[in-house]
Amino acid sequence: MSAPAEVGAPRRRRPRLLLVGSVVYLAVIFGGMLWLGISIEPEWVALALLVIAIAMGRGRTFIADWTPFLLLFFAYEAMRGFAARLAPHDLSGLERWLFGGAIPTLVLQHAFYRPGVIGPQDLVAMVLYFMHFVLPIVVGFIFWVNSREHYWHFIAALLLMCFLAFVTYLFWPSAPPWYQLHDVVKINQQTVDRLWGNTVVVIYHAFNPNQFAAFPSLHAAFPALAAVYAWSRYRALAVGLVIWTLAVSVAIVYLGEHYVVDALAGFVYVAAAAIIVEAFSRWRRRRTTTAAPRPARPSA
């Protein structure tokens, strides 16, 4: 009676081993890229995940399911760099009103930033900031592995949120704290310059195609949206994503890349995108059910 259990044990262990191996693989790849000063852009993330999909025997399905999303995502990133054509708005007044005259970025930098020294908080904040592209794609991959339908709901909300943000950047551009406030230090650029020297232009500016795309903050919105879609199915992952979202929100404010109001606006865009996508999905499901032909009743 023990033989079947022994035969089935390797099968149960294989997904766990593949999961652990994938996490280690991604950590080594992306950690090495950051250390060498190579910007982690969506195409690198997609190629790394394609290797995992091939190892799972789902390479063709990955290409079929992910190609439309990646093409639209790349198009969004390309367009975002040309969005601002109007004078950027200064949100420092709104930030001061919200926090009783204080600017949280200045408060954090005065407390933790040391000129000429790369502190651990600078490195952690920089890594959180540079994982902007990695996290939503990796989380989407987790959804895709377990449920293609759930994956498409998440991706639809992600693309809709990006579109709404792009429209905002196009017609209502806003400047980050480092641009508007002279006392704010652009910590990322200082840190990257000390670590990699002349490669600062290649690395840092690759993550900033449009310096006036600050409101809403997609750095805060991406992990928040992932947490929303993970909550009902992957509670442990969702809790981790909530913590990640809070950490990213503090990091982007400390780095001088966003105001707190930018992050709060990002959460509003998360709610709007999720509500619209889920409402449309429910409407489509009801319509499909109503339109389904009923079987004919036998005549008396």
N, C-alpha and C positions, 0 to 999 in steps of 0.2 A: 504493500500500500504506500510505501514511502517513495517508490521509484518515480511516479508521476510528479510529485512535488520537486524531486531533484532535477527532473528534466525541465520543468517549468521555471525553476529558479533562474537560470541564465537569461531566459526571455524577459523576466521581470527586471533583472538587473541591467539589461542592455539599455533601456531608455534612460535609466538613472545615470549609467556610465556615460552615455552620449550627452546627457544634459550637463553633467559635471565637466566633461571634456570640452563641450562647446563654450561653457563659461570661462574655463581656463584659456581656451584658444582665443576668445574675443578679448579677454583681459590682456593677454600677451601682445596680441596684434595692436590694439588701440593704445595700450600703455607704451609700447615701443614706438609707435608713431608720434605720440605726444613727446616722448623723451628725445626723439630725433628731430623734432620740430616740423613734422609733416602734418598738415592740417587734415583733420578727420572730416571729410565731406561725404555726402550721402552715397556717392558711387562706391567708395571704399567699404562702407558699411554693407551695402548690398552685395558686393563681391564676397565679403567674408561670410555673410549669411548664406549665399549660394553654395559655398563649399559645405556648410552644415547640411543644407537641404539635399545636396547630392549624396552625402554620407547617409542620409535617412532614406535614400531611394526616391526622393520627391523633387528632383531637380527640374524636370519638365513642368510640373505643376507650379513650382516656385516661379519660373520664368513667365508662365501664362498669367498667374495671379498678380505678380508684383510689377511686371513691365508697365501696365497702364498707370499705376500709382506713382512709380518712380519717374516716369516721363512727366507727369503733371507736377510732381514735387520739384523736379529739376527746373521745369519751366517757371514755377513760382519763384524759386530762388534767383533765377536769371532776371526775371522781371522786377523783383524787389529792389535790385540795385539801381533801377532807373525810375523808381516810383516818385521820388521827391522832385517837384518842379516849382513848388511854392515856398515862401519863407517859412522856416520851422517855427512852431509855437513853443513858447517857454512855459513849462508847467511848474516851475519853481514856486510861483505864487500859490497855486493850488496845493502844492505839497506843504508849504508853510502854513496855509490856512488849516489843513487837515491835522497838522501836528503842533499847533499852537505856536507857530513862528519858527520852529526848528526844521532843519533839513536832515533826515535820517542818514543820508550818505555822509554828510560832514560829521555827524555825531559818531558814526562807526569808524570813519577814517581817522578822526582825532584820537579815538580810543585804541585802535589796533594797528594802524599803518605806521611803519617806521621808515623814513626816507633812507635810501641806500642799503636797505636790508630786505632780503626776501624771507618773509616770515612764513611759517606753516599755514597760516590762515590765507596768505596770498596764493600759495600753491593750490590749496584745496578749493578756494573760490575760482581760480583759473580753470581747474579741471572741471568743476561743475559747469562753468560757463561754456567750455569747449565741447562738452558732451551734448550740446544743443541738438545736433543732427542724429547722434547715436541713439539716444534713449527712445524716441518715438518709433524708430524703425525696428529696434531690437524688441520692444514691447509688442509691436505689431506682428513680429515674427512669432513670438510666443502665442499670440492669439491665433495666428494662421496655422500653427502646428496642431492646435487642439480643435479649432472650429473656424472653417473658412467663412461662414456666415457672420460670426462675431468679428472676425478680421475685417470684413467689408464694411460693417457698421462703423468700426473705429476709424478706418481709413477714410470713409465718406465724411465723417465728422471732422477729421484732421484736415482734409482738403478744403472743406467748407470754411473752417476756421481760418485757414491760410488765406482764402479768397476774401473773406470779410476784413481781415487784417490788411491785406494788400490795398483794398479800396480805401481804407482809413489812411494808410501811408500815402496814397496817391492824392487824396483830397484834403487831408488834415495831417500833414507831417509834423513831427515834434522832435525836439532835440533832447539828448540825454544830459544828465547833470554835468559831465566833464566838459561838454560844449558850452553850456550856459553859465556855469559858476566857476570863477577863476580859482577858488580855493580847493576845488575838487581835483584830486590826482587821478589820472587815467592808469590805474594800478596794473591792469593787464598788460598794457604796452610797456610799462616800466619793468615788469617781471619778465616778460618774453624777451625784451631787449637784453636784460642781464643774463638770461639763460642761453640765448641763441644768437645774440649780437645782430649781425646784418640781415639775418633771415626774418626779422620782425615784420617786414612788409609782406613777405610771402605768407607767413602764418597768421598774424593778427588781422590784417586787413581782409584776408580771405573769409573771415567770420563777420566782417562788417561791410557788406557791399553797399549798404545805405545807412549812413550815420544818422539819418532823420527818421528811421523806422523804429522809434522807441515806444510809441503808444499805439496799440497795446504791446506788452512784452510777451513774445512767443517763447522766450526762455522759461518763463513761469507757466505759460499756458500749455506747452507740450506735455510736461510730466503730469500736470493737473488733469488734462484730458485722458491721459493714459490711466490715471488713478480712477477716474470716473468709470471707464469701461472695464477696468479690472475688478471693481468692487464686488459685483454680483457673482463672479465666477472664481476669482483668484484673490481671496481676502488677504492672505499674507503678502502677496505681491502688491496689492492696493495700499496696504499700510506702509510698506516700504516706499512706494511712489509718493504717498502723502508726505512722508518725512523728507524725501528727495525734493519735492516741490517747495517745502518750507525752506530747506537748505539753499536751494537755487535762488529763491526769492531774496533771502538775506545776502547771498553772494553777489547778485547783480546790483543790489543797492550799495553794498560795501565797495564794489569795484568802480562805482560811478557810472555804470552803463545804463541804469534805469532808476527812475523814481519809484517809490512805493505805489503811487497811483498807476504807473504803467503795469505793475504786476496785478493790481486789483482789477484793472481793465481787462487784462488777459484772462482772469477768472470769469469775468462777465461773458467774454467771447466763447469760453469753454462751455458755459451753460447754454448760450444761444445756439451754438453748433450742435451740441448733443440733443437739445430739445427739438430742434428742427429735423435732424436726421431720424430720431426715434419716432417723432410724430408722422413723418413721411412713411417710415417703415410700417407703422401700424395702419395707416390709411391704405397703403398698397396691399397689405395682408388682408384687410377687410374687403377690399375691392376684388382681389383674386378669389377669395372665398365666396363672395356674392355672385361673381361671374361664372363660377364653376357649374357646369350643367348637372342638373339633378337626374338621377336614374328614372326612367319611365315606369309608371305604375302599370301593373298587368291589368288588362281589361276584365271586367266582370264576366 
